[in-house]
Amino acid sequence: GLKFDMKYMNFRVRACNKAVAGEFSEPVTLETRAFMFRLDASTCHQNLRVEELSVEWDATGGKLQDVKAREKDGKGRTASPANSPAR
C-alpha cells in the first residue's frame, strides 16, 4: 500500500553487543520517491513500438522492418552495437 512521493518514518540505528551500545546514526527518512522516465524509440527492442505516452509490443518486429527499409534507401543505421535494433 505504499504510494509514490511519500515520507513514512524517520529512524536511526546503533550497534550493540554484550559489553556496550554504540552511538546512534544520523536520522534517516524512509520514503518513496517519485520518478519520471521515458523510453527511447531509437534504442528499444525491435518489437517495441514506442510513442509519446505508450508502448506496444509488435510481435512482427515492425521496427526491424522499418530499419531494413531505411537501409535500402541508404539511410540505415551504422554497424555500431549501440545502434543495434535488438538493444
C-alpha positions as CSV (number, residue, x, y, z in Angstrom):
1,G,0.0,0.0,0.0
2,L,3.0,2.4,-0.3
3,K,2.5,5.4,-2.5
4,F,5.0,7.4,-4.6
5,D,6.5,10.6,-3.2
6,M,5.5,9.9,0.4
7,K,7.6,10.1,3.6
8,Y,6.7,7.2,6.0
9,M,9.0,7.3,9.0
10,N,12.3,8.6,10.4
11,F,14.6,6.2,12.2
12,R,18.2,5.8,13.4
13,V,20.2,2.8,14.3
14,R,23.0,1.8,16.6
15,A,25.2,-1.2,17.0
16,C,25.0,-3.1,20.3
17,N,26.9,-6.1,21.8
18,K,27.0,-7.6,25.3
19,A,29.5,-5.0,26.5
20,V,28.4,-1.7,25.1
21,A,26.0,0.1,22.8
22,G,27.4,2.4,20.1
23,E,26.3,5.9,19.2
24,F,23.1,6.4,17.2
25,S,23.4,7.1,13.5
26,E,22.1,10.2,11.9
27,P,18.3,10.1,11.3
28,V,17.2,8.6,8.0
29,T,13.8,9.1,6.4
30,L,12.1,6.1,4.8
31,E,10.4,7.4,1.7
32,T,9.2,6.5,-1.7
33,R,10.4,9.0,-4.3
34,A,8.5,9.8,-7.5
35,F,10.4,9.4,-10.7
36,M,9.8,10.0,-14.4
37,F,11.3,8.1,-17.2
38,R,10.9,7.9,-21.0
39,L,11.7,5.0,-23.4
40,D,13.8,5.9,-26.4
41,A,12.2,4.6,-29.6
42,S,15.6,4.5,-31.4
43,T,17.3,2.2,-28.9
44,C,14.4,0.0,-27.6
45,H,13.9,-3.7,-28.5
46,Q,12.9,-4.2,-32.2
47,N,9.4,-5.5,-31.3
48,L,8.5,-2.4,-29.1
49,R,6.6,0.4,-30.7
50,V,7.3,3.4,-28.5
51,E,5.2,6.5,-28.9
52,E,5.0,9.5,-26.6
53,L,3.0,8.0,-23.7
54,S,2.5,4.5,-24.8
55,V,4.5,1.3,-25.5
56,E,3.1,-1.5,-27.6
57,W,4.6,-4.9,-28.3
58,D,4.7,-5.7,-32.1
59,A,5.3,-9.4,-32.5
60,T,6.0,-9.0,-36.2
61,G,9.1,-6.9,-35.4
62,G,7.8,-3.8,-37.2
63,K,10.8,-1.8,-36.0
64,L,13.2,-4.2,-37.7
65,Q,11.3,-3.9,-40.9
66,D,11.5,-0.1,-40.7
67,V,15.3,-0.4,-40.3
68,K,15.6,-2.7,-43.3
69,A,13.6,-0.3,-45.4
70,R,15.8,2.6,-44.4
71,E,18.9,0.6,-45.2
72,K,17.6,0.1,-48.7
73,D,17.2,3.8,-49.0
74,G,20.7,4.4,-47.8
75,K,19.5,5.9,-44.5
76,G,20.1,2.8,-42.3
77,R,21.9,2.5,-39.0
78,T,25.6,2.0,-38.6
79,A,27.1,-1.3,-37.5
80,S,27.7,0.1,-34.0
81,P,26.3,-2.2,-31.2
82,A,24.8,0.9,-29.6
83,N,22.5,1.2,-32.6
84,S,21.6,-2.4,-32.8
85,P,17.8,-2.9,-33.3
86,A,17.9,-5.7,-30.6
87,R,19.2,-3.3,-27.9
